[in-house]
Amino acid sequence: MNKIRTSLLVAAAAATLAIPTLASAARMWMLPSETMFAGNGDEWATVDFAISSDLFYFDHPAQPFEPVLFAPDGTQAEVENKAKGRLRTTFDVHLTQKGTYKVAVLTNAVFGSYVLNGEEKRLPRGVTAETLAQAIPAGATDVKTSEMNGRVETFLTAGVPTDTVFKPTGKGLEMVPITHPNDLVSGEAATFQFLLDGKPVANLPVAVIAGGVRYSGALKEISAKTGADGKVTFTLPDSGMYWLNVTTAPPRPAPAAEGAPKGPPPPRPARIDNYVATLEVLGA
């Protein structure tokens, strides 16, 4: 478990993953150099990982993370040549098998507070669900916590697309494609299903945003919601790279009217799950 899960050490990165990122100033993403390959057994992809205000541009400090690579046969492989710069992290994927690879960054963080000897104290950074019990000292009372889980993914296919890497783990918010993510065509409908702890989850907001809008001034966001079966269908109008986000976080409250008294902030949910994927769409 420790190998495929890393603590979210920086609060800003945790916020990016755990709140509705479609409404945030910063978004977390991976961007592969390409997603579809001939499948000759010796091909390479370079992947950038970053946080930015404008999609697929580097404008925020890079964050610590550990990418996880799943090969087409379902085994866990290793990324190569990982390097962390000031604004992004890069690594290479060597595609030696035919089929679909999944690249993922999985994060877990627990925030909260407790009272000890009459004084309220905050949980230190780096606490996860696995280490929470050790982080709360004996005798603590009024414990309040909120768990935040994040999953950032992208997909690479060598040769014919396969679906082994999409087998759900039953943990957190996961995407099960009905339409293969490496078989997306502009102007054609795509359908994905979302599971929370292995079960279809309804009425979750879904946002899909095209990259390359830095100079256009238009976000071009496609908004939808999952149905009772956890499925959502949308049509991507143009070719290019897209950023997809699904979250269990509640919607942000409407801003108070000018001059109105400010009430207490809404309570933080006990748990928030967030899913992000980068998808490449080909022209029709």
ChimeraX attribute file (.defattr): number of C-alpha atoms within 10 A of each C-alpha:
attribute: neighborCount
match mode: 1-to-1
recipient: residues
	/A:1	5
	/A:2	7
	/A:3	9
	/A:4	14
	/A:5	17
	/A:6	19
	/A:7	21
	/A:8	26
	/A:9	19
	/A:10	13
	/A:11	13
	/A:12	13
	/A:13	22
	/A:14	21
	/A:15	18
	/A:16	20
	/A:17	30
	/A:18	25
	/A:19	22
	/A:20	25
	/A:21	22
	/A:22	21
	/A:23	11
	/A:24	11
	/A:25	11
	/A:26	21
	/A:27	24
	/A:28	23
	/A:29	23
	/A:30	25
	/A:31	25
	/A:32	22
	/A:33	12
	/A:34	15
	/A:35	22
	/A:36	19
	/A:37	19
	/A:38	12
	/A:39	16
	/A:40	12
	/A:41	14
	/A:42	11
	/A:43	14
	/A:44	14
	/A:45	16
	/A:46	18
	/A:47	20
	/A:48	19
	/A:49	23
	/A:50	26
	/A:51	26
	/A:52	20
	/A:53	15
	/A:54	17
	/A:55	24
	/A:56	25
	/A:57	16
	/A:58	17
	/A:59	16
	/A:60	16
	/A:61	15
	/A:62	18
	/A:63	20
	/A:64	15
	/A:65	18
	/A:66	16
	/A:67	20
	/A:68	18
	/A:69	22
	/A:70	20
	/A:71	22
	/A:72	25
	/A:73	15
	/A:74	16
	/A:75	11
	/A:76	16
	/A:77	15
	/A:78	13
	/A:79	19
	/A:80	12
	/A:81	10
	/A:82	15
	/A:83	11
	/A:84	15
	/A:85	11
	/A:86	12
	/A:87	16
	/A:88	21
	/A:89	20
	/A:90	19
	/A:91	17
	/A:92	18
	/A:93	21
	/A:94	15
	/A:95	22
	/A:96	15
	/A:97	18
	/A:98	20
	/A:99	22
	/A:100	29
	/A:101	30
	/A:102	20
	/A:103	22
	/A:104	21
	/A:105	21
	/A:106	21
	/A:107	25
	/A:108	24
	/A:109	26
	/A:110	24
	/A:111	22
	/A:112	17
	/A:113	18
	/A:114	19
	/A:115	17
	/A:116	16
	/A:117	8
	/A:118	9
	/A:119	8
	/A:120	13
	/A:121	14
	/A:122	14
	/A:123	17
	/A:124	13
	/A:125	15
	/A:126	18
	/A:127	21
	/A:128	22
	/A:129	15
	/A:130	12
	/A:131	12
	/A:132	16
	/A:133	11
	/A:134	9
	/A:135	13
	/A:136	19
	/A:137	11
	/A:138	9
	/A:139	9
	/A:140	16
	/A:141	15
	/A:142	10
	/A:143	15
	/A:144	14
	/A:145	18
	/A:146	16
	/A:147	20
	/A:148	26
	/A:149	24
	/A:150	26
	/A:151	21
	/A:152	22
	/A:153	23
	/A:154	23
	/A:155	25
	/A:156	26
	/A:157	25
	/A:158	23
	/A:159	16
	/A:160	14
	/A:161	18
	/A:162	17
	/A:163	18
	/A:164	17
	/A:165	21
	/A:166	18
	/A:167	12
	/A:168	18
	/A:169	11
	/A:170	12
	/A:171	12
	/A:172	21
	/A:173	26
	/A:174	27
	/A:175	22
	/A:176	20
	/A:177	16
	/A:178	14
	/A:179	14
	/A:180	17
	/A:181	25
	/A:182	20
	/A:183	15
	/A:184	21
	/A:185	20
	/A:186	17
	/A:187	16
	/A:188	14
	/A:189	13
	/A:190	19
	/A:191	16
	/A:192	17
	/A:193	20
	/A:194	25
	/A:195	21
	/A:196	18
	/A:197	14
	/A:198	14
	/A:199	16
	/A:200	19
	/A:201	19
	/A:202	19
	/A:203	15
	/A:204	20
	/A:205	19
	/A:206	21
	/A:207	20
	/A:208	24
	/A:209	20
	/A:210	25
	/A:211	17
	/A:212	15
	/A:213	14
	/A:214	13
	/A:215	7
	/A:216	8
	/A:217	7
	/A:218	9
	/A:219	15
	/A:220	12
	/A:221	15
	/A:222	15
	/A:223	14
	/A:224	16
	/A:225	17
	/A:226	20
	/A:227	16
	/A:228	12
	/A:229	14
	/A:230	20
	/A:231	22
	/A:232	21
	/A:233	16
	/A:234	17
	/A:235	15
	/A:236	20
	/A:237	16
	/A:238	16
	/A:239	16
	/A:240	16
	/A:241	20
	/A:242	21
	/A:243	24
	/A:244	23
	/A:245	24
	/A:246	26
	/A:247	23
	/A:248	21
	/A:249	19
	/A:250	13
	/A:251	11
	/A:252	10
	/A:253	8
	/A:254	6
	/A:255	8
	/A:256	10
	/A:257	8
	/A:258	7
	/A:259	6
	/A:260	8
	/A:261	8
	/A:262	10
	/A:263	7
	/A:264	6
	/A:265	7
	/A:266	8
	/A:267	7
	/A:268	15
	/A:269	13
	/A:270	13
	/A:271	14
	/A:272	21
	/A:273	23
	/A:274	24
	/A:275	25
	/A:276	28
	/A:277	23
	/A:278	24
	/A:279	25
	/A:280	24
	/A:281	22
	/A:282	16
	/A:283	12
	/A:284	11
